Amino acid sequence: MNINNIRANFPILSRQVHGKPLVYFDNGATTQKPKCVVDKIQEMYYSVNANVHRGVHFLSQAATDEHEASRRTVQEFIGAASANEIVFTRGTTEAINLISSSFCREFCKPGDEIIISAMEHHSNIVPWQLQESISGIKLRVLPITDEGEIVLEELEKLISSRTKLISITHISNVLGTINPIEKIIEIAHQQNIPVLIDAAQSVQHVPVNVQQLDCDFLVFSSHKIYGPTGMGVLYGKEKWLEKLPPYQGGGEMISSVSFEKTTFADLPFKFEAGTPDYVGSTALATALRYISEIGLDKIAEYEHDLLTYATDQLLTIDKLKIYGTAKNKSSVISFLVNGVHHYDMGVLLDTMGVAVRTGHHCAEPLMRRFGIEGTVRASFALYNTKEEVDILVNGIRRIVKMF
Ligand code: PLP
């Protein structure tokens, strides 16, 4: 991996913030975009723009071709068996809302249970809580250790005859823990329970193949994998998507409409009501091709090296504690320095050009599990460097001295 060439692909990385070179360590929230992705958006609006699927004219067909080719790019990227299993959504959040709503409506009776874990992002908690009041389901929560690892032995105890689905994050956006999803899926499938994987923090860091994993659903957001905002992916095994009722109604998702009876379109369009974001889908496909060319294996290795370096350097700072010390970790480090509020740390680092995230990271139950209000989080991407880590570590040292 030639890091200088990679950095040159991301124009924003050469800008200054508060008169200092930008050090962008807020990649867990959103990644920066390579030039090819922004160029693709421009190309789509300047030369291809037309509404997809229902036009006979040249541009509409060209836009449709681009949009559907992007679906196949996503299919290949995650190793899905068919492009029909790829539903475009607005992001991870909408994808989980889609599944929770349609799945509970079709398969759950009051008292049925959905299992999530204690390290979930709010978007894999709240949609299920909404279903608690709509469908009468009950949420069960898989506990985690002080290191931030799932207590796997508890899973078999939590599973009951009422368990209808397990919905779990692949990688924690706070702790960086890479969960043993292969094992979880194996245990669940022994009892014929489907599994939804929240891959919002994983597809950009490690290779993911849905057929090898054998997961039933998998969701991720484009903006966290170098693609545009407002776009996301729901993968679902065809056998499940076929059975699920539509999530939203409108144009595009129908086969025929009359006031007496409406029938729905085939997969995946049944779940894509309204004009789809065909610019977003093509720009996402461009982002996926961009990182595939670099190679996710190489990205994983590079980021792991960065994680190890950053962890070692941060731990040289007195009174600094890292939250999330799982054996199998991705490039996210949450920490607190005793005596310095996470918010102050974030604001002061910002004056040095270093962008980190502070607060509960949309994981309030997880904060409560650790008895804290929030952390400082540095999350790395393929364009970050050890020199940038040094700037972060030196910055923290200066801040600690101030307090
Ligand atoms: N799940 C995880 C693990 C996340 O980290 C995030 C965002 O930070 C989400 C879900 C929600 O993603 P989005 O806001 O793009 O829908």
Residues whose N, C-alpha, C, O or C-beta is under 5 A from the ligand:
A	BS01	PLP	G28 G91 T92 T93 E94 H121 S123 T169 I171 N173 D198 A200 Q201 S221
